[in-house]
Amino acid sequence: SIAQSYFRKAHGVLLLYDISSQSSFLSICQWIEDIRAHNSLFCETSTKDGTNVVEAVLHLAREVKRMVGQSKDHSAGLDLSIPPRAAPRCC
């Protein structure tokens, strides 16, 4: 699939869509299906009011840094569970 070529060397992926635009929301569905088997995290954010935007990006950056650090041991695994201090709207 085309998604596999995009993800080949990726350590993280952010999928962005406009929830108020039906075509934008529907277009993202295939991308979501393509990454679902990659232990992915869904975190709802809003650029309109800033909800969870910083938290989501920082969490992804921390996990990528951790994963890259572990890859030297060949034991890398991406744990995308939300840390306890994350905002409650993030799932």
VMD Tcl script that builds the backbone (N, CA, C; Angstrom):
set m [mol new atoms 273]
animate dup $m
set s [atomselect $m all]
$s set {name element resname resid chain x y z} {
  {N N SER 1 A 0.842 -1.189 0.000}
  {CA C SER 1 A 0.000 0.000 0.000}
  {C C SER 1 A 0.881 1.244 0.000}
  {N N ILE 2 A 0.309 2.331 -0.412}
  {CA C ILE 2 A 1.066 3.590 -0.443}
  {C C ILE 2 A 1.457 4.034 0.958}
  {N N ALA 3 A 0.635 3.708 1.945}
  {CA C ALA 3 A 0.948 4.084 3.321}
  {C C ALA 3 A 2.258 3.450 3.776}
  {N N GLN 4 A 2.513 2.204 3.385}
  {CA C GLN 4 A 3.743 1.534 3.792}
  {C C GLN 4 A 4.972 2.274 3.277}
  {N N SER 5 A 4.910 2.826 2.078}
  {CA C SER 5 A 6.063 3.571 1.571}
  {C C SER 5 A 6.254 4.878 2.336}
  {N N TYR 6 A 5.173 5.485 2.783}
  {CA C TYR 6 A 5.276 6.691 3.600}
  {C C TYR 6 A 5.861 6.368 4.972}
  {N N PHE 7 A 5.498 5.235 5.541}
  {CA C PHE 7 A 5.886 4.883 6.898}
  {C C PHE 7 A 7.214 4.132 6.973}
  {N N ARG 8 A 7.815 3.814 5.847}
  {CA C ARG 8 A 8.978 2.936 5.814}
  {C C ARG 8 A 10.043 3.317 6.834}
  {N N LYS 9 A 10.441 4.566 6.896}
  {CA C LYS 9 A 11.485 4.988 7.830}
  {C C LYS 9 A 10.952 5.916 8.914}
  {N N ALA 10 A 9.662 5.953 9.066}
  {CA C ALA 10 A 9.058 6.860 10.046}
  {C C ALA 10 A 9.104 6.273 11.443}
  {N N HIS 11 A 9.343 7.121 12.408}
  {CA C HIS 11 A 9.277 6.731 13.810}
  {C C HIS 11 A 7.955 7.171 14.430}
  {N N GLY 12 A 7.253 8.055 13.758}
  {CA C GLY 12 A 5.977 8.544 14.258}
  {C C GLY 12 A 5.183 9.174 13.135}
  {N N VAL 13 A 3.885 9.225 13.322}
  {CA C VAL 13 A 2.998 9.783 12.296}
  {C C VAL 13 A 1.926 10.613 12.981}
  {N N LEU 14 A 1.675 11.777 12.448}
  {CA C LEU 14 A 0.558 12.589 12.892}
  {C C LEU 14 A -0.429 12.673 11.736}
  {N N LEU 15 A -1.651 12.271 11.966}
  {CA C LEU 15 A -2.705 12.396 10.961}
  {C C LEU 15 A -3.599 13.549 11.390}
  {N N LEU 16 A -3.771 14.504 10.517}
  {CA C LEU 16 A -4.556 15.693 10.839}
  {C C LEU 16 A -5.736 15.797 9.892}
  {N N TYR 17 A -6.864 16.178 10.435}
  {CA C TYR 17 A -8.051 16.367 9.612}
  {C C TYR 17 A -8.939 17.416 10.247}
  {N N ASP 18 A -9.843 17.941 9.461}
  {CA C ASP 18 A -10.795 18.960 9.914}
  {C C ASP 18 A -12.119 18.277 10.212}
  {N N ILE 19 A -12.452 18.159 11.481}
  {CA C ILE 19 A -13.671 17.457 11.886}
  {C C ILE 19 A -14.931 18.163 11.370}
  {N N SER 20 A -14.808 19.441 11.054}
  {CA C SER 20 A -15.974 20.174 10.556}
  {C C SER 20 A -16.158 20.011 9.048}
  {N N SER 21 A -15.206 19.345 8.384}
  {CA C SER 21 A -15.288 19.106 6.949}
  {C C SER 21 A -15.490 17.614 6.710}
  {N N GLN 22 A -16.645 17.247 6.206}
  {CA C GLN 22 A -16.945 15.834 5.987}
  {C C GLN 22 A -15.934 15.183 5.048}
  {N N SER 23 A -15.542 15.860 3.984}
  {CA C SER 23 A -14.599 15.257 3.039}
  {C C SER 23 A -13.227 15.051 3.686}
  {N N SER 24 A -12.795 15.976 4.525}
  {CA C SER 24 A -11.528 15.834 5.228}
  {C C SER 24 A -11.585 14.653 6.189}
  {N N PHE 25 A -12.675 14.556 6.927}
  {CA C PHE 25 A -12.857 13.469 7.885}
  {C C PHE 25 A -12.912 12.117 7.183}
  {N N LEU 26 A -13.646 12.015 6.083}
  {CA C LEU 26 A -13.758 10.749 5.358}
  {C C LEU 26 A -12.445 10.352 4.694}
  {N N SER 27 A -11.671 11.325 4.256}
  {CA C SER 27 A -10.393 11.040 3.604}
  {C C SER 27 A -9.379 10.417 4.554}
  {N N ILE 28 A -9.498 10.710 5.820}
  {CA C ILE 28 A -8.539 10.209 6.797}
  {C C ILE 28 A -8.802 8.746 7.172}
  {N N CYS 29 A -9.991 8.253 6.895}
  {CA C CYS 29 A -10.381 6.902 7.309}
  {C C CYS 29 A -9.420 5.828 6.806}
  {N N GLN 30 A -9.016 5.873 5.556}
  {CA C GLN 30 A -8.096 4.863 5.029}
  {C C GLN 30 A -6.735 4.943 5.705}
  {N N TRP 31 A -6.268 6.140 5.976}
  {CA C TRP 31 A -4.984 6.299 6.661}
  {C C TRP 31 A -5.060 5.696 8.067}
  {N N ILE 32 A -6.174 5.905 8.727}
  {CA C ILE 32 A -6.356 5.340 10.068}
  {C C ILE 32 A -6.313 3.818 10.003}
  {N N GLU 33 A -6.986 3.243 9.031}
  {CA C GLU 33 A -6.966 1.780 8.871}
  {C C GLU 33 A -5.548 1.280 8.586}
  {N N ASP 34 A -4.787 2.022 7.793}
  {CA C ASP 34 A -3.435 1.608 7.433}
  {C C ASP 34 A -2.483 1.590 8.624}
  {N N ILE 35 A -2.679 2.471 9.588}
  {CA C ILE 35 A -1.763 2.507 10.733}
  {C C ILE 35 A -2.299 1.788 11.957}
  {N N ARG 36 A -3.550 1.328 11.922}
  {CA C ARG 36 A -4.172 0.698 13.095}
  {C C ARG 36 A -3.339 -0.466 13.647}
  {N N ALA 37 A -2.657 -1.252 12.808}
  {CA C ALA 37 A -1.868 -2.416 13.262}
  {C C ALA 37 A -0.504 -2.016 13.777}
  {N N HIS 38 A -0.201 -0.737 13.879}
  {CA C HIS 38 A 1.124 -0.271 14.307}
  {C C HIS 38 A 1.123 0.269 15.727}
  {N N ASN 39 A 0.290 -0.284 16.600}
  {CA C ASN 39 A 0.228 0.135 17.998}
  {C C ASN 39 A 0.068 1.652 18.089}
  {N N SER 40 A -0.913 2.175 17.408}
  {CA C SER 40 A -1.074 3.617 17.305}
  {C C SER 40 A -1.932 4.186 18.426}
  {N N LEU 41 A -1.777 5.458 18.602}
  {CA C LEU 41 A -2.494 6.218 19.614}
  {C C LEU 41 A -3.430 7.189 18.920}
  {N N PHE 42 A -4.643 7.300 19.415}
  {CA C PHE 42 A -5.532 8.345 18.935}
  {C C PHE 42 A -5.644 9.369 20.043}
  {N N CYS 43 A -5.339 10.583 19.715}
  {CA C CYS 43 A -5.423 11.663 20.694}
  {C C CYS 43 A -6.171 12.811 20.037}
  {N N GLU 44 A -7.312 13.130 20.573}
  {CA C GLU 44 A -8.115 14.213 20.012}
  {C C GLU 44 A -7.536 15.552 20.447}
  {N N THR 45 A -7.301 16.403 19.461}
  {CA C THR 45 A -6.781 17.743 19.736}
  {C C THR 45 A -7.642 18.761 19.008}
  {N N SER 46 A -7.444 20.015 19.341}
  {CA C SER 46 A -8.127 21.085 18.634}
  {C C SER 46 A -7.171 22.245 18.428}
  {N N THR 47 A -6.921 22.574 17.172}
  {CA C THR 47 A -6.098 23.747 16.916}
  {C C THR 47 A -6.927 25.016 17.088}
  {N N LYS 48 A -8.235 24.866 17.043}
  {CA C LYS 48 A -9.111 26.023 17.216}
  {C C LYS 48 A -8.973 26.605 18.622}
  {N N ASP 49 A -9.002 25.737 19.637}
  {CA C ASP 49 A -8.864 26.238 21.011}
  {C C ASP 49 A -7.579 25.774 21.706}
  {N N GLY 50 A -6.735 25.030 20.993}
  {CA C GLY 50 A -5.440 24.618 21.529}
  {C C GLY 50 A -5.470 23.399 22.435}
  {N N THR 51 A -6.589 22.724 22.528}
  {CA C THR 51 A -6.727 21.583 23.415}
  {C C THR 51 A -5.824 20.425 22.984}
  {N N ASN 52 A -4.947 20.001 23.870}
  {CA C ASN 52 A -4.093 18.821 23.716}
  {C C ASN 52 A -3.087 18.869 22.568}
  {N N VAL 53 A -2.933 19.970 21.887}
  {CA C VAL 53 A -2.004 20.041 20.760}
  {C C VAL 53 A -0.566 19.851 21.245}
  {N N VAL 54 A -0.153 20.637 22.209}
  {CA C VAL 54 A 1.213 20.550 22.732}
  {C C VAL 54 A 1.447 19.188 23.370}
  {N N GLU 55 A 0.481 18.715 24.147}
  {CA C GLU 55 A 0.627 17.419 24.815}
  {C C GLU 55 A 0.807 16.284 23.814}
  {N N ALA 56 A 0.035 16.295 22.739}
  {CA C ALA 56 A 0.124 15.232 21.738}
  {C C ALA 56 A 1.483 15.232 21.033}
  {N N VAL 57 A 1.950 16.398 20.644}
  {CA C VAL 57 A 3.232 16.489 19.938}
  {C C VAL 57 A 4.388 16.124 20.868}
  {N N LEU 58 A 4.348 16.611 22.108}
  {CA C LEU 58 A 5.408 16.278 23.057}
  {C C LEU 58 A 5.427 14.789 23.383}
  {N N HIS 59 A 4.259 14.193 23.525}
  {CA C HIS 59 A 4.195 12.767 23.815}
  {C C HIS 59 A 4.779 11.961 22.659}
  {N N LEU 60 A 4.426 12.317 21.432}
  {CA C LEU 60 A 4.988 11.634 20.267}
  {C C LEU 60 A 6.505 11.795 20.228}
  {N N ALA 61 A 6.993 13.013 20.484}
  {CA C ALA 61 A 8.437 13.262 20.465}
  {C C ALA 61 A 9.160 12.440 21.538}
  {N N ARG 62 A 8.585 12.365 22.735}
  {CA C ARG 62 A 9.197 11.558 23.801}
  {C C ARG 62 A 9.267 10.086 23.426}
  {N N GLU 63 A 8.191 9.574 22.831}
  {CA C GLU 63 A 8.168 8.162 22.454}
  {C C GLU 63 A 9.133 7.858 21.316}
  {N N VAL 64 A 9.250 8.764 20.366}
  {CA C VAL 64 A 10.207 8.566 19.270}
  {C C VAL 64 A 11.626 8.593 19.821}
  {N N LYS 65 A 11.907 9.541 20.707}
  {CA C LYS 65 A 13.247 9.617 21.315}
  {C C LYS 65 A 13.562 8.340 22.098}
  {N N ARG 66 A 12.589 7.862 22.864}
  {CA C ARG 66 A 12.780 6.634 23.640}
  {C C ARG 66 A 13.021 5.448 22.714}
  {N N MET 67 A 12.208 5.373 21.655}
  {CA C MET 67 A 12.310 4.252 20.726}
  {C C MET 67 A 13.655 4.261 20.001}
  {N N VAL 68 A 14.096 5.422 19.557}
  {CA C VAL 68 A 15.375 5.518 18.861}
  {C C VAL 68 A 16.510 5.152 19.804}
  {N N GLY 69 A 16.420 5.568 21.066}
  {CA C GLY 69 A 17.434 5.212 22.055}
  {C C GLY 69 A 17.491 3.722 22.299}
  {N N GLN 70 A 16.346 3.058 22.284}
  {CA C GLN 70 A 16.296 1.617 22.506}
  {C C GLN 70 A 16.713 0.826 21.281}
  {N N SER 71 A 16.621 1.436 20.100}
  {CA C SER 71 A 16.908 0.685 18.874}
  {C C SER 71 A 18.354 0.201 18.823}
  {N N LYS 72 A 19.227 0.830 19.572}
  {CA C LYS 72 A 20.610 0.370 19.622}
  {C C LYS 72 A 20.695 -1.023 20.229}
  {N N ASP 73 A 19.727 -1.344 21.087}
  {CA C ASP 73 A 19.670 -2.664 21.713}
  {C C ASP 73 A 18.795 -3.622 20.918}
  {N N HIS 74 A 18.247 -3.177 19.802}
  {CA C HIS 74 A 17.331 -3.960 18.979}
  {C C HIS 74 A 16.085 -4.391 19.750}
  {N N SER 75 A 15.714 -3.620 20.746}
  {CA C SER 75 A 14.523 -3.963 21.521}
  {C C SER 75 A 13.480 -2.852 21.440}
  {N N ALA 76 A 13.514 -2.088 20.376}
  {CA C ALA 76 A 12.609 -0.952 20.263}
  {C C ALA 76 A 11.167 -1.407 20.116}
  {N N GLY 77 A 10.317 -0.760 20.849}
  {CA C GLY 77 A 8.888 -0.982 20.750}
  {C C GLY 77 A 8.220 0.343 21.058}
  {N N LEU 78 A 7.219 0.698 20.348}
  {CA C LEU 78 A 6.594 1.992 20.518}
  {C C LEU 78 A 5.421 1.889 21.467}
  {N N ASP 79 A 5.570 2.414 22.680}
  {CA C ASP 79 A 4.501 2.427 23.669}
  {C C ASP 79 A 3.813 3.778 23.581}
  {N N LEU 80 A 2.636 3.788 22.993}
  {CA C LEU 80 A 1.923 5.046 22.814}
  {C C LEU 80 A 0.781 5.215 23.802}
  {N N SER 81 A 0.866 4.558 24.933}
  {CA C SER 81 A -0.155 4.775 25.945}
  {C C SER 81 A 0.011 6.182 26.511}
  {N N ILE 82 A -1.085 6.780 26.864}
  {CA C ILE 82 A -1.054 8.138 27.391}
  {C C ILE 82 A -0.513 8.118 28.815}
  {N N PRO 83 A 0.468 8.962 29.112}
  {CA C PRO 83 A 0.970 9.013 30.480}
  {C C PRO 83 A -0.111 9.572 31.403}
  {N N PRO 84 A -0.086 9.206 32.690}
  {CA C PRO 84 A -1.135 9.609 33.621}
  {C C PRO 84 A -1.345 11.103 33.728}
  {N N ARG 85 A -0.306 11.909 33.495}
  {CA C ARG 85 A -0.463 13.351 33.647}
  {C C ARG 85 A -1.057 14.039 32.415}
  {N N ALA 86 A -1.365 13.275 31.366}
  {CA C ALA 86 A -1.916 13.850 30.135}
  {C C ALA 86 A -3.323 14.391 30.378}
  {N N ALA 87 A -3.708 15.307 29.529}
  {CA C ALA 87 A -5.044 15.902 29.631}
  {C C ALA 87 A -6.125 14.833 29.489}
  {N N PRO 88 A -7.230 14.959 30.207}
  {CA C PRO 88 A -8.265 13.922 30.205}
  {C C PRO 88 A -8.951 13.684 28.879}
  {N N ARG 89 A -8.940 14.630 27.924}
  {CA C ARG 89 A -9.611 14.439 26.648}
  {C C ARG 89 A -8.806 13.585 25.691}
  {N N CYS 90 A -7.548 13.356 26.041}
  {CA C CYS 90 A -6.695 12.540 25.195}
  {C C CYS 90 A -6.956 11.071 25.494}
  {N N CYS 91 A -7.152 10.228 24.485}
  {CA C CYS 91 A -7.466 8.834 24.768}
  {C C CYS 91 A -6.463 7.945 24.239}
}
mol reanalyze $m
mol bondsrecalc $m
mol representation Tube
mol addrep $m
